[in-house]
């Protein structure tokens, strides 16, 4: 067993196992080489290291390695997948039928970011009772989140604020801000 495997079995860190193993078998360690212990050497080391609640290791018991564990788990997983495969197929076929029905319905044209922003702001204005307040909130959040004073920049260019935001490509960020604030 390697030091790491003993650490996993004993429930301690590899450094702790290495220190105890060097204490018990100092001639076993060679610089630059992996140290492997046989069962007769590993049992006493783990017996010295075991934490409270761990089972006392004994002679002639087989210690489960990762390869052994994988050999036990792989058949179980394969059998489970084999049993679930028909269920997975039926679910995917159900999705295909749904997708086919969706294809029969006429697709709605996508809404532009500017129209979506106007829609979100007008709905919020209706709820707040003031149509200017949602725009103030959107521009204030754009200032703090994006570091952009859209009103000033648009004013300096002699443009409408939304025209400026659309021309400079800020519309997707404004829509995301409005979605977060008003939904």
DOFI-16164 format. One record per residue (C-alpha): chain; x, y, z. Coordinates in steps of 0.05 Angstrom, whole numbers. Layout:
<rs>
   unit       c1       c2       c3
      A        X        Y        Z
...
</rs>
This chain:
<rs>
   unit       c1       c2       c3
      A        0        0        0
      A       23       70      -13
      A       24      125       40
      A      -36      158        8
      A      -77       94        9
      A      -59       82       82
      A      -79      154       98
      A     -147      143       66
      A     -159       78      103
      A     -135      104      170
      A     -171      170      163
      A     -110      215      173
      A      -67      259      129
      A      -12      230       84
      A       40      272      123
      A       19      237      188
      A       26      168      156
      A       94      187      125
      A      121      210      193
      A       98      147      229
      A      123      102      173
      A      192      136      174
      A      193      125      249
      A      175       51      243
      A      210       33      177
      A      265       85      164
      A      303       39      115
      A      242       34       70
      A      246      106       45
      A      291      123      -15
      A      296      193      -43
      A      258      201     -109
      A      223      134     -106
      A      152      117      -87
      A      148       79      -22
      A      103       18      -23
      A       88      -24       39
      A       65      -96       40
      A        7     -118       84
      A       51     -139      143
      A       83      -70      144
      A       19      -30      130
      A      -23      -61      185
      A       22      -39      244
      A       29       31      215
      A      -47       39      208
      A      -58        9      276
      A      -15       64      306
      A      -51      118      266
      A     -123       99      269
      A     -172      151      293
      A     -226      138      344
      A     -284      101      312
      A     -242       68      259
      A     -238       -8      257
      A     -173      -39      282
      A     -136      -67      222
      A     -119     -141      228
      A      -74     -190      192
      A      -97     -229      131
      A     -154     -181      115
      A     -157     -154       45
      A     -150      -78       43
      A     -196      -49      -11
      A     -157       -8      -62
      A     -185       41     -112
      A     -180      -12     -167
      A     -220      -61     -125
      A     -271       -8     -110
      A     -278        9     -184
      A     -285      -65     -200
      A     -343      -69     -151
      A     -377       -4     -172
      A     -372       -8     -248
      A     -419      -68     -257
      A     -470      -36     -211
      A     -469       29     -251
      A     -472       -8     -317
      A     -533      -47     -294
      A     -567       16     -269
      A     -555       51     -336
      A     -581      -10     -373
      A     -645       -7     -333
      A     -654       68     -341
      A     -639       70     -415
      A     -711       56     -437
      A     -736      110     -391
      A     -685      159     -419
      A     -705      141     -490
      A     -779      151     -476
      A     -765      219     -445
      A     -723      241     -505
      A     -777      216     -553
      A     -829      257     -514
      A     -785      319     -523
      A     -781      305     -597
      A     -856      304     -603
      A     -860      369     -565
      A     -807      400     -610
      A     -846      377     -671
      A     -909      410     -645
      A     -871      474     -632
      A     -846      474     -703
      A     -918      472     -728
      A     -935      536     -691
      A     -915      600     -725
      A     -854      631     -693
      A     -863      699     -663
      A     -814      752     -685
      A     -763      770     -632
      A     -772      836     -596
      A     -717      887     -603
      A     -677      907     -541
      A     -702      978     -546
      A     -775      956     -549
      A     -765      908     -491
      A     -734      964     -450
      A     -792     1010     -466
      A     -841      956     -448
      A     -807      941     -381
      A     -803     1015     -364
      A     -876     1029     -383
      A     -901      970     -342
      A     -861      993     -283
      A     -885     1065     -293
      A     -957     1040     -293
      A     -944     1003     -227
      A     -907     1061     -195
      A     -955     1115     -220
      A     -898     1155     -251
      A     -870     1142     -321
      A     -806     1181     -309
      A     -785     1143     -246
      A     -768     1077     -280
      A     -723     1113     -330
      A     -689     1150     -272
      A     -677     1083     -238
      A     -650     1051     -303
      A     -602     1109     -316
      A     -580     1112     -244
      A     -565     1037     -243
      A     -528     1044     -309
      A     -485     1098     -278
      A     -468     1057     -217
      A     -461      989     -250
      A     -430     1008     -317
      A     -397     1073     -297
      A     -433     1110     -353
      A     -475     1173     -347
      A     -518     1161     -408
      A     -558     1225     -402
      A     -495     1269     -401
      A     -462     1232     -458
      A     -525     1236     -500
      A     -532     1310     -483
      A     -460     1324     -504
      A     -472     1291     -571
      A     -539     1325     -580
      A     -576     1258     -582
      A     -634     1226     -546
      A     -611     1182     -488
      A     -639     1118     -517
      A     -611     1134     -586
      A     -542     1143     -555
      A     -548     1078     -515
      A     -569     1040     -577
      A     -515     1071     -621
      A     -460     1055     -570
      A     -485      983     -557
      A     -508      993     -485
      A     -579      969     -498
      A     -568      896     -476
      A     -539      919     -410
      A     -597      967     -399
      A     -647      912     -414
      A     -612      867     -364
      A     -613      922     -312
      A     -687      935     -324
      A     -704      861     -319
      A     -668      857     -253
      A     -700      919     -224
      A     -772      911     -248
      A     -785      836     -249
</rs>
